[in-house]
Amino acid sequence: MVIGKLVTAEVWKESLAHARPGRWIVQRCFHAKEGPRGEIVNYGVFVLGGEAAGLYARVQVGATDDRALSAAVLVAG
C-alpha cells in the first residue's frame, strides 16, 4: 500500500510508474477520527454484482497494514 502524502516524491513517482492502467485503486486522502488510544477503524464494503454484500473492519494505530486487528461489525437495519 502506498499513501502518497506519507512517501517521498521519488517513491510516489516509482509507484505511479508501476501502476497497471485500469487496475489500480485510488482513494482521496481523509483524516479519520481516532479513538482514545490513537486507533482508527478502517471499514471495507464487500461488493457483489454491484451491490453491497458485507462489511469488514480493521483497527490499527497509524496506516492500516498486515498488523491490523480484525473487528466485528454490527449492522442494524
Secondary structure, 3 states (H helix, E strand, C coil): CCCHHHCCHHHHHHHHHHCCCCCCCCCCCCCCCCCCCCEEEEEEEEEECCEEEEEEEEEEECCCCCCCEEECCCCCC
